[in-house]
Amino acid sequence: MPLAPLTAVIITKNEASNITRCLHSLQTVAEEVLVIDSGSTDDTVAIARALGARVITTEWKGYAQTKNFGNNLASNDWILSIDADEVISPELANEILNLKLTEGKAYRFNRLNNFFGQWIKYSGWFPDWKIRIFDRRNAYWVGEYVHEKLKFSEPVRIQKMEGLLYHYSYQSHEDHWSRIELYSSLSAAELFAKQIKPNWLKQKGGPIFRFFKTFILQKGFLDGKAGLTISKRGARTVMLKYEKLNKLYEKYKNRND
């Protein structure tokens, strides 16, 4: 175990296809594994309990607040935040085992994303640094929509870890498309809540620029067919976001006419 005890916190809903791989990777590095489940209808909860995790069920509170809920229930102050579709690599596990957790610091992992069997090295997906070990007494998640962020009540120094965090991001193309629908809806809702209105340039140029940025500037072409798919679907996500934002404003206008 690390030189200070860690609680790994995972939020889940219907992660039976992922959770075993994730929990196995945590066995040597986390003194406690805490799974916060929000209504799974598959075997997620049973698998997690069988593998020694402490499982708490709760209603879905949003990404940030569900993670905060879990952090508050942890037995240890030092948290390892991980998603059910992520895996601690052996190299990263070894680093964590020898890590001297230090007050005033947090620890960042470099995440490598797997896209239907291919590890993506470009396309804006790598490097993908995420703060994943922190002291809950000085940290909390914020964000009501899709991009929750970790905030600190006092300044901290961020230490980068060398080992990789593996991310098995999508189960199928259908899963990817459903995630695109979800994230574009949440992004549109976030813009609407901030009273940001769509303009012609963003609606027409946004998808084009996203494709150009991902495929050319971020070298998605070096990821081959996968990079092209990621670039095209990224552009589609931007287009859907603004279409849905327009619909929210139309609905608001009709309600107030």
Phi and psi restraints in degrees (value plus and minus 20) as a CYANA .aco file:
   2 PRO   PHI     -79.7   -39.7
   2 PRO   PSI     147.4   187.4
   3 LEU   PHI     -89.5   -49.5
   3 LEU   PSI     -32.0     8.0
   4 ALA   PHI    -151.3  -111.3
   4 ALA   PSI     123.1   163.1
   5 PRO   PHI     -88.0   -48.0
   5 PRO   PSI     120.9   160.9
   6 LEU   PHI    -133.4   -93.4
   6 LEU   PSI     123.7   163.7
   7 THR   PHI    -130.0   -90.0
   7 THR   PSI     102.3   142.3
   8 ALA   PHI    -105.3   -65.3
   8 ALA   PSI     107.4   147.4
   9 VAL   PHI    -134.1   -94.1
   9 VAL   PSI     106.5   146.5
  10 ILE   PHI    -149.1  -109.1
  10 ILE   PSI     108.9   148.9
  11 ILE   PHI    -118.6   -78.6
  11 ILE   PSI     118.0   158.0
  12 THR   PHI    -157.7  -117.7
  12 THR   PSI     134.8   174.8
  13 LYS   PHI    -179.2  -139.2
  13 LYS   PSI      93.6   133.6
  14 ASN   PHI      35.4    75.4
  14 ASN   PSI      38.7    78.7
  15 GLU   PHI    -134.3   -94.3
  15 GLU   PSI       9.2    49.2
  16 ALA   PHI     -80.0   -40.0
  16 ALA   PSI     -51.5   -11.5
  17 SER   PHI     -96.3   -56.3
  17 SER   PSI     -34.0     6.0
  18 ASN   PHI    -134.2   -94.2
  18 ASN   PSI     -51.0   -11.0
  19 ILE   PHI     -84.2   -44.2
  19 ILE   PSI     -53.5   -13.5
  20 THR   PHI     -81.6   -41.6
  20 THR   PSI     -68.0   -28.0
  21 ARG   PHI     -80.0   -40.0
  21 ARG   PSI     -62.4   -22.4
  22 CYS   PHI     -84.3   -44.3
  22 CYS   PSI     -68.5   -28.5
  23 LEU   PHI     -86.3   -46.3
  23 LEU   PSI     -57.3   -17.3
  24 HIS   PHI     -80.5   -40.5
  24 HIS   PSI     -56.9   -16.9
  25 SER   PHI     -92.4   -52.4
  25 SER   PSI     -35.0     5.0
  26 LEU   PHI    -115.7   -75.7
  26 LEU   PSI     -27.6    12.4
  27 GLN   PHI     -78.7   -38.7
  27 GLN   PSI     -56.5   -16.5
  28 THR   PHI    -111.8   -71.8
  28 THR   PSI     -36.1     3.9
  29 VAL   PHI    -125.5   -85.5
  29 VAL   PSI     -40.4    -0.4
  30 ALA   PHI    -134.7   -94.7
  30 ALA   PSI     107.0   147.0
  31 GLU   PHI     -87.6   -47.6
  31 GLU   PSI     -54.2   -14.2
  32 GLU   PHI    -155.2  -115.2
  32 GLU   PSI     119.8   159.8
  33 VAL   PHI    -137.7   -97.7
  33 VAL   PSI     101.7   141.7
  34 LEU   PHI    -137.0   -97.0
  34 LEU   PSI      98.0   138.0
  35 VAL   PHI    -124.6   -84.6
  35 VAL   PSI     103.1   143.1
  36 ILE   PHI    -124.2   -84.2
  36 ILE   PSI      87.1   127.1
  37 ASP   PHI    -124.9   -84.9
  37 ASP   PSI     113.8   153.8
  38 SER   PHI    -135.7   -95.7
  38 SER   PSI      49.2    89.2
  39 GLY   PHI      66.1   106.1
  39 GLY   PSI      14.1    54.1
  40 SER   PHI     -81.8   -41.8
  40 SER   PSI     118.5   158.5
  41 THR   PHI    -130.2   -90.2
  41 THR   PSI     -18.6    21.4
  42 ASP   PHI    -122.2   -82.2
  42 ASP   PSI    -174.5  -134.5
  43 ASP   PHI    -113.5   -73.5
  43 ASP   PSI      -3.3    36.7
  44 THR   PHI     -73.1   -33.1
  44 THR   PSI     -72.0   -32.0
  45 VAL   PHI     -84.6   -44.6
  45 VAL   PSI     -63.8   -23.8
  46 ALA   PHI     -83.2   -43.2
  46 ALA   PSI     -62.8   -22.8
  47 ILE   PHI     -83.9   -43.9
  47 ILE   PSI     -65.6   -25.6
  48 ALA   PHI     -81.1   -41.1
  48 ALA   PSI     -64.6   -24.6
  49 ARG   PHI     -86.6   -46.6
  49 ARG   PSI     -59.5   -19.5
  50 ALA   PHI     -83.7   -43.7
  50 ALA   PSI     -48.3    -8.3
  51 LEU   PHI    -114.1   -74.1
  51 LEU   PSI      -8.9    31.1
  52 GLY   PHI      74.2   114.2
  52 GLY   PSI     -14.3    25.7
  53 ALA   PHI     -98.5   -58.5
  53 ALA   PSI     129.2   169.2
  54 ARG   PHI    -107.8   -67.8
  54 ARG   PSI     104.5   144.5
  55 VAL   PHI    -132.2   -92.2
  55 VAL   PSI     108.6   148.6
  56 ILE   PHI    -139.1   -99.1
  56 ILE   PSI     110.4   150.4
  57 THR   PHI    -122.0   -82.0
  57 THR   PSI     121.3   161.3
  58 THR   PHI    -176.0  -136.0
  58 THR   PSI     141.2   181.2
  59 GLU   PHI     -89.3   -49.3
  59 GLU   PSI     136.1   176.1
  60 TRP   PHI     -88.9   -48.9
  60 TRP   PSI     107.3   147.3
  61 LYS   PHI    -132.2   -92.2
  61 LYS   PSI     -15.2    24.8
  62 GLY   PHI      77.1   117.1
  62 GLY   PSI     138.6   178.6
  63 TYR   PHI     -77.9   -37.9
  63 TYR   PSI     -72.9   -32.9
  64 ALA   PHI     -85.1   -45.1
  64 ALA   PSI     -69.3   -29.3
  65 GLN   PHI     -91.0   -51.0
  65 GLN   PSI     -50.6   -10.6
  66 THR   PHI     -88.5   -48.5
  66 THR   PSI     -58.5   -18.5
  67 LYS   PHI     -85.7   -45.7
  67 LYS   PSI     -62.0   -22.0
  68 ASN   PHI     -82.6   -42.6
  68 ASN   PSI     -59.7   -19.7
  69 PHE   PHI     -77.1   -37.1
  69 PHE   PSI     -65.7   -25.7
  70 GLY   PHI     -85.5   -45.5
  70 GLY   PSI     -63.8   -23.8
  71 ASN   PHI     -78.8   -38.8
  71 ASN   PSI     -59.4   -19.4
  72 ASN   PHI     -87.3   -47.3
  72 ASN   PSI     -44.1    -4.1
  73 LEU   PHI    -112.6   -72.6
  73 LEU   PSI     -25.0    15.0
  74 ALA   PHI     -86.2   -46.2
  74 ALA   PSI     129.7   169.7
  75 SER   PHI     -99.8   -59.8
  75 SER   PSI     -37.5     2.5
  76 ASN   PHI    -140.2  -100.2
  76 ASN   PSI     134.0   174.0
  77 ASP   PHI     -97.5   -57.5
  77 ASP   PSI     -48.7    -8.7
  78 TRP   PHI    -106.4   -66.4
  78 TRP   PSI     104.9   144.9
  79 ILE   PHI    -130.7   -90.7
  79 ILE   PSI     115.8   155.8
  80 LEU   PHI    -128.1   -88.1
  80 LEU   PSI      87.4   127.4
  81 SER   PHI    -111.0   -71.0
  81 SER   PSI     103.3   143.3
  82 ILE   PHI    -164.2  -124.2
  82 ILE   PSI     126.7   166.7
  83 ASP   PHI    -110.8   -70.8
  83 ASP   PSI     137.5   177.5
  84 ALA   PHI     -84.4   -44.4
  84 ALA   PSI     -44.4    -4.4
  85 ASP   PHI    -116.9   -76.9
  85 ASP   PSI      -0.8    39.2
  86 GLU   PHI    -133.8   -93.8
  86 GLU   PSI     135.3   175.3
  87 VAL   PHI    -158.3  -118.3
  87 VAL   PSI     110.5   150.5
  88 ILE   PHI     -93.4   -53.4
  88 ILE   PSI     101.4   141.4
  89 SER   PHI     -89.2   -49.2
  89 SER   PSI     136.7   176.7
  90 PRO   PHI     -76.2   -36.2
  90 PRO   PSI     -58.3   -18.3
  91 GLU   PHI     -85.2   -45.2
  91 GLU   PSI     -61.8   -21.8
  92 LEU   PHI     -88.6   -48.6
  92 LEU   PSI     -59.5   -19.5
  93 ALA   PHI     -79.1   -39.1
  93 ALA   PSI     -62.3   -22.3
  94 ASN   PHI     -83.9   -43.9
  94 ASN   PSI     -59.5   -19.5
  95 GLU   PHI     -82.4   -42.4
  95 GLU   PSI     -64.7   -24.7
  96 ILE   PHI     -82.9   -42.9
  96 ILE   PSI     -59.5   -19.5
  97 LEU   PHI     -81.3   -41.3
  97 LEU   PSI     -48.5    -8.5
  98 ASN   PHI    -124.7   -84.7
  98 ASN   PSI      -6.0    34.0
  99 LEU   PHI    -105.3   -65.3
  99 LEU   PSI     109.5   149.5
 100 LYS   PHI    -115.2   -75.2
 100 LYS   PSI      78.7   118.7
 101 LEU   PHI     -85.3   -45.3
 101 LEU   PSI     106.1   146.1
 102 THR   PHI    -140.1  -100.1
 102 THR   PSI     112.1   152.1
 103 GLU   PHI     -76.8   -36.8
 103 GLU   PSI     116.7   156.7
 104 GLY   PHI      67.2   107.2
 104 GLY   PSI     -11.3    28.7
 105 LYS   PHI    -146.9  -106.9
 105 LYS   PSI     138.9   178.9
 106 ALA   PHI    -158.3  -118.3
 106 ALA   PSI     144.4   184.4
 107 TYR   PHI    -148.2  -108.2
 107 TYR   PSI     112.1   152.1
 108 ARG   PHI    -130.7   -90.7
 108 ARG   PSI     114.4   154.4
 109 PHE   PHI    -126.1   -86.1
 109 PHE   PSI     129.7   169.7
 110 ASN   PHI    -118.5   -78.5
 110 ASN   PSI      97.0   137.0
 111 ARG   PHI    -114.8   -74.8
 111 ARG   PSI     110.4   150.4
 112 LEU   PHI    -128.1   -88.1
 112 LEU   PSI     101.4   141.4
 113 ASN   PHI    -115.8   -75.8
 113 ASN   PSI     116.0   156.0
 114 ASN   PHI    -123.4   -83.4
 114 ASN   PSI     104.0   144.0
 115 PHE   PHI    -135.4   -95.4
 115 PHE   PSI      75.0   115.0
 116 PHE   PHI      33.4    73.4
 116 PHE   PSI      30.0    70.0
 117 GLY   PHI      73.7   113.7
 117 GLY   PSI     -27.3    12.7
 118 GLN   PHI    -133.7   -93.7
 118 GLN   PSI     111.0   151.0
 119 TRP   PHI     -99.6   -59.6
 119 TRP   PSI     104.5   144.5
 120 ILE   PHI    -112.2   -72.2
 120 ILE   PSI      98.1   138.1
 121 LYS   PHI    -121.7   -81.7
 121 LYS   PSI     -28.5    11.5
 122 TYR   PHI    -156.3  -116.3
 122 TYR   PSI    -162.0  -122.0
 123 SER   PHI      40.4    80.4
 123 SER   PSI      -0.1    39.9
 124 GLY   PHI      56.2    96.2
 124 GLY   PSI     -13.0    27.0
 125 TRP   PHI    -118.7   -78.7
 125 TRP   PSI     -30.9     9.1
 126 PHE   PHI    -173.2  -133.2
 126 PHE   PSI     116.0   156.0
 127 PRO   PHI     -87.9   -47.9
 127 PRO   PSI     134.7   174.7
 128 ASP   PHI    -157.1  -117.1
 128 ASP   PSI      60.9   100.9
 129 TRP   PHI    -100.1   -60.1
 129 TRP   PSI     111.1   151.1
 130 LYS   PHI    -154.1  -114.1
 130 LYS   PSI     111.0   151.0
 131 ILE   PHI     -95.4   -55.4
 131 ILE   PSI     100.8   140.8
 132 ARG   PHI    -148.5  -108.5
 132 ARG   PSI     -33.0     7.0
 133 ILE   PHI    -141.7  -101.7
 133 ILE   PSI     107.1   147.1
 134 PHE   PHI    -178.2  -138.2
 134 PHE   PSI     143.5   183.5
 135 ASP   PHI    -111.1   -71.1
 135 ASP   PSI      97.5   137.5
 136 ARG   PHI     -84.7   -44.7
 136 ARG   PSI     -38.6     1.4
 137 ARG   PHI     -90.3   -50.3
 137 ARG   PSI     -33.0     7.0
 138 ASN   PHI    -149.3  -109.3
 138 ASN   PSI      -7.7    32.3
 139 ALA   PHI    -164.8  -124.8
 139 ALA   PSI     128.4   168.4
 140 TYR   PHI    -178.1  -138.1
 140 TYR   PSI     132.2   172.2
 141 TRP   PHI    -108.0   -68.0
 141 TRP   PSI     121.8   161.8
 142 VAL   PHI    -150.7  -110.7
 142 VAL   PSI     140.2   180.2
 143 GLY   PHI      99.9   139.9
 143 GLY   PSI     102.3   142.3
 144 GLU   PHI    -112.5   -72.5
 144 GLU   PSI     -29.5    10.5
 145 TYR   PHI    -139.1   -99.1
 145 TYR   PSI    -146.7  -106.7
 146 VAL   PHI    -107.8   -67.8
 146 VAL   PSI     -50.4   -10.4
 147 HIS   PHI    -127.2   -87.2
 147 HIS   PSI      62.1   102.1
 148 GLU   PHI     -90.6   -50.6
 148 GLU   PSI     126.7   166.7
 149 LYS   PHI    -151.2  -111.2
 149 LYS   PSI     131.0   171.0
 150 LEU   PHI    -111.5   -71.5
 150 LEU   PSI     106.4   146.4
 151 LYS   PHI    -133.8   -93.8
 151 LYS   PSI     133.2   173.2
 152 PHE   PHI    -141.5  -101.5
 152 PHE   PSI     117.8   157.8
 153 SER   PHI     -95.2   -55.2
 153 SER   PSI     -41.0    -1.0
 154 GLU   PHI    -156.6  -116.6
 154 GLU   PSI     132.7   172.7
 155 PRO   PHI     -79.7   -39.7
 155 PRO   PSI     122.6   162.6
 156 VAL   PHI    -150.6  -110.6
 156 VAL   PSI     136.4   176.4
 157 ARG   PHI    -114.3   -74.3
 157 ARG   PSI     114.6   154.6
 158 ILE   PHI    -119.7   -79.7
 158 ILE   PSI     104.0   144.0
 159 GLN   PHI    -125.1   -85.1
 159 GLN   PSI     109.0   149.0
 160 LYS   PHI    -106.4   -66.4
 160 LYS   PSI     116.8   156.8
 161 MET   PHI    -115.4   -75.4
 161 MET   PSI     130.7   170.7
 162 GLU   PHI    -104.8   -64.8
 162 GLU   PSI     -58.0   -18.0
 163 GLY   PHI     -88.7   -48.7
 163 GLY   PSI     138.7   178.7
 164 LEU   PHI    -115.0   -75.0
 164 LEU   PSI     129.7   169.7
 165 LEU   PHI    -123.0   -83.0
 165 LEU   PSI      96.3   136.3
 166 TYR   PHI    -104.1   -64.1
 166 TYR   PSI     115.4   155.4
 167 HIS   PHI    -143.6  -103.6
 167 HIS   PSI      92.0   132.0
 168 TYR   PHI    -114.4   -74.4
 168 TYR   PSI      67.7   107.7
 169 SER   PHI     -95.4   -55.4
 169 SER   PSI     -56.1   -16.1
 170 TYR   PHI    -156.3  -116.3
 170 TYR   PSI     122.4   162.4
 171 GLN   PHI    -104.6   -64.6
 171 GLN   PSI     -48.6    -8.6
 172 SER   PHI    -182.2  -142.2
 172 SER   PSI     149.5   189.5
 173 HIS   PHI     -84.4   -44.4
 173 HIS   PSI     -53.9   -13.9
 174 GLU   PHI     -83.2   -43.2
 174 GLU   PSI     -59.7   -19.7
 175 ASP   PHI     -82.9   -42.9
 175 ASP   PSI     -62.0   -22.0
 176 HIS   PHI     -82.4   -42.4
 176 HIS   PSI     -65.2   -25.2
 177 TRP   PHI     -84.6   -44.6
 177 TRP   PSI     -57.8   -17.8
 178 SER   PHI     -86.3   -46.3
 178 SER   PSI     -54.5   -14.5
 179 ARG   PHI     -88.5   -48.5
 179 ARG   PSI     -57.6   -17.6
 180 ILE   PHI     -81.7   -41.7
 180 ILE   PSI     -63.1   -23.1
 181 GLU   PHI     -82.4   -42.4
 181 GLU   PSI     -64.4   -24.4
 182 LEU   PHI     -84.6   -44.6
 182 LEU   PSI     -70.5   -30.5
 183 TYR   PHI     -87.4   -47.4
 183 TYR   PSI     -55.4   -15.4
 184 SER   PHI     -87.5   -47.5
 184 SER   PSI     -55.3   -15.3
 185 SER   PHI     -87.3   -47.3
 185 SER   PSI     -64.7   -24.7
 186 LEU   PHI     -85.8   -45.8
 186 LEU   PSI     -58.8   -18.8
 187 SER   PHI     -85.7   -45.7
 187 SER   PSI     -60.5   -20.5
 188 ALA   PHI     -84.1   -44.1
 188 ALA   PSI     -61.8   -21.8
 189 ALA   PHI     -83.2   -43.2
 189 ALA   PSI     -57.5   -17.5
 190 GLU   PHI     -85.6   -45.6
 190 GLU   PSI     -64.5   -24.5
 191 LEU   PHI     -83.6   -43.6
 191 LEU   PSI     -60.0   -20.0
 192 PHE   PHI     -84.1   -44.1
 192 PHE   PSI     -61.7   -21.7
 193 ALA   PHI     -83.6   -43.6
 193 ALA   PSI     -50.4   -10.4
 194 LYS   PHI    -107.3   -67.3
 194 LYS   PSI     -18.0    22.0
 195 GLN   PHI      40.9    80.9
 195 GLN   PSI      14.9    54.9
 196 ILE   PHI    -111.3   -71.3
 196 ILE   PSI     100.9   140.9
 197 LYS   PHI    -116.8   -76.8
 197 LYS   PSI     124.5   164.5
 198 PRO   PHI     -92.2   -52.2
 198 PRO   PSI     121.0   161.0
 199 ASN   PHI    -137.8   -97.8
 199 ASN   PSI     147.5   187.5
 200 TRP   PHI     -79.3   -39.3
 200 TRP   PSI     -62.2   -22.2
 201 LEU   PHI     -83.1   -43.1
 201 LEU   PSI     -64.6   -24.6
 202 LYS   PHI     -88.0   -48.0
 202 LYS   PSI     -58.5   -18.5
 203 GLN   PHI     -87.8   -47.8
 203 GLN   PSI     -62.9   -22.9
 204 LYS   PHI    -107.6   -67.6
 204 LYS   PSI     -61.3   -21.3
 205 GLY   PHI    -107.8   -67.8
 205 GLY   PSI     -44.3    -4.3
 206 GLY   PHI     -76.8   -36.8
 206 GLY   PSI     -71.1   -31.1
 207 PRO   PHI     -82.3   -42.3
 207 PRO   PSI     -58.5   -18.5
 208 ILE   PHI     -84.6   -44.6
 208 ILE   PSI     -65.7   -25.7
 209 PHE   PHI     -84.9   -44.9
 209 PHE   PSI     -58.7   -18.7
 210 ARG   PHI     -79.8   -39.8
 210 ARG   PSI     -64.0   -24.0
 211 PHE   PHI     -82.7   -42.7
 211 PHE   PSI     -66.9   -26.9
 212 PHE   PHI     -81.4   -41.4
 212 PHE   PSI     -64.3   -24.3
 213 LYS   PHI     -81.2   -41.2
 213 LYS   PSI     -68.0   -28.0
 214 THR   PHI     -90.4   -50.4
 214 THR   PSI     -67.0   -27.0
 215 PHE   PHI    -100.2   -60.2
 215 PHE   PSI     -55.0   -15.0
 216 ILE   PHI    -123.1   -83.1
 216 ILE   PSI     -82.1   -42.1
 217 LEU   PHI     -84.2   -44.2
 217 LEU   PSI     -59.3   -19.3
 218 GLN   PHI    -116.8   -76.8
 218 GLN   PSI      -6.8    33.2
 219 LYS   PHI      40.1    80.1
 219 LYS   PSI      17.1    57.1
 220 GLY   PHI     -79.6   -39.6
 220 GLY   PSI     -45.5    -5.5
 221 PHE   PHI     -81.2   -41.2
 221 PHE   PSI     -45.3    -5.3
 222 LEU   PHI     -94.3   -54.3
 222 LEU   PSI     -34.1     5.9
 223 ASP   PHI    -109.4   -69.4
 223 ASP   PSI     -15.4    24.6
 224 GLY   PHI      47.8    87.8
 224 GLY   PSI    -161.0  -121.0
 225 LYS   PHI     -79.6   -39.6
 225 LYS   PSI     -57.3   -17.3
 226 ALA   PHI     -83.4   -43.4
 226 ALA   PSI     -60.7   -20.7
 227 GLY   PHI     -84.1   -44.1
 227 GLY   PSI     -58.2   -18.2
 228 LEU   PHI     -84.9   -44.9
 228 LEU   PSI     -63.0   -23.0
 229 THR   PHI     -82.8   -42.8
 229 THR   PSI     -65.3   -25.3
 230 ILE   PHI     -81.3   -41.3
 230 ILE   PSI     -62.0   -22.0
 231 SER   PHI     -85.3   -45.3
 231 SER   PSI     -64.5   -24.5
 232 LYS   PHI     -86.7   -46.7
 232 LYS   PSI     -60.4   -20.4
 233 ARG   PHI     -95.0   -55.0
 233 ARG   PSI     -48.9    -8.9
 234 GLY   PHI     -83.6   -43.6
 234 GLY   PSI     -62.2   -22.2
 235 ALA   PHI     -83.0   -43.0
 235 ALA   PSI     -60.0   -20.0
 236 ARG   PHI     -83.1   -43.1
 236 ARG   PSI     -58.6   -18.6
 237 THR   PHI     -81.1   -41.1
 237 THR   PSI     -63.3   -23.3
 238 VAL   PHI     -83.4   -43.4
 238 VAL   PSI     -63.8   -23.8
 239 MET   PHI     -81.1   -41.1
 239 MET   PSI     -65.7   -25.7
 240 LEU   PHI     -83.3   -43.3
 240 LEU   PSI     -58.3   -18.3
 241 LYS   PHI     -76.7   -36.7
 241 LYS   PSI     -67.5   -27.5
 242 TYR   PHI     -95.1   -55.1
 242 TYR   PSI     -51.9   -11.9
 243 GLU   PHI     -81.7   -41.7
 243 GLU   PSI     -63.8   -23.8
 244 LYS   PHI     -91.4   -51.4
 244 LYS   PSI     -53.4   -13.4
 245 LEU   PHI     -84.7   -44.7
 245 LEU   PSI     -61.6   -21.6
 246 ASN   PHI     -79.0   -39.0
 246 ASN   PSI     -62.7   -22.7
 247 LYS   PHI     -84.8   -44.8
 247 LYS   PSI     -56.3   -16.3
 248 LEU   PHI     -84.5   -44.5
 248 LEU   PSI     -60.9   -20.9
 249 TYR   PHI     -89.9   -49.9
 249 TYR   PSI     -56.7   -16.7
 250 GLU   PHI     -83.8   -43.8
 250 GLU   PSI     -63.0   -23.0
 251 LYS   PHI     -83.4   -43.4
 251 LYS   PSI     -61.6   -21.6
 252 TYR   PHI     -83.5   -43.5
 252 TYR   PSI     -62.9   -22.9
 253 LYS   PHI     -84.3   -44.3
 253 LYS   PSI     -65.0   -25.0
 254 ASN   PHI     -84.5   -44.5
 254 ASN   PSI     -53.3   -13.3
 255 ARG   PHI     -91.3   -51.3
 255 ARG   PSI     -47.8    -7.8
 256 ASN   PHI    -124.5   -84.5
 256 ASN   PSI     -18.8    21.2
